């Protein structure tokens, strides 16, 4: 089942999907967000939608990836999943 998401969320997830397409990047993103890899895969396949906090963190990660900067290991102190 595909989530019902607005244009902005779908656009962000498409950007994240592109940035995470290289080997190991989905795992890196999962560690950055402190969620399971399967959860990231569900978000990127539009099977589930991330919450607001995770969406903002995804945006931060994808901007860093697009700017060829190393994303910090994790901005979170607790798990959101």
Buried (B, 14 or more C-beta within 10 A) or exposed (E): EEBEBEEEBBEBBEBBBBBBEEEEBBEBBBBBBBBEEEBBBBBBEBEEBBEEEBBEBBBBBBEBBEEEEEBEEEEEEEEEE
